[in-house]
Amino acid sequence: MTQRGHAVVEIQDNGVGIHDDIINKIFDPFFTTKEVGEGTGQGLTICFDSITQKHGGKITVASKQAVGTTFCIYLPLQTDGQKVEQNDKINEVQVTMAA
């Protein structure tokens, strides 16, 4: 989908949600909820940096306990001074994954 000059990718699950006390930390380097040795805490940090620094976009997260989490990625429809024209086809893709 598109929104004000951005391609928007929305990823949503119906899991347990992210606790309010940690949601503001999930993009921090080395933050993990896994046991020592089971995770590096780099996955969302790399995503955040790539989306915001390399592509000039943004990523948001919304979560509700026992309902699920939604990440929205906004990527500009302009690169190196070239804007996507109105008649350029932009497809909306929805991916649903079973747990």
Order of alpha helices (4+ residues) and beta strands (2+ residues): beta-beta-alpha-beta-beta-beta-beta
